[in-house]
Amino acid sequence: MAATPDGGGYWLVASDGVIFNYGHAGFYGSAASEPLVKSLVGTACTTDARGYWQVTSAGSIFNYGDAAFYGSAGSGPLAKPIVGIAALGS
């Protein structure tokens, strides 16, 4: 789950990539149609709540809306599975 910065909405993410949006959290896409190797484990939203990132336990990142893609750990080996994601605001 990820809440909008002002607390007026939130997104719930299912392990298969489906996003459910509530309140004024917009829907910008989901990984539901992607061939996921591992389950999604987290979602984080942008500071303006007009986009979000989803991450799998293997480190693959999916970005939607105005969330920029900065890279992914999905192609390399990990010592431990990824368990979540957090976005840092300005």
Secondary structure, DSSP 4 states (H G I P E B T S, - for coil): -EE-TTSSEEEEE-TTS-EEEEETPPP---GGGS--SS-EEEEEE-TTSSEEEEEETT--EEEEETPPP---STTS--SS----------
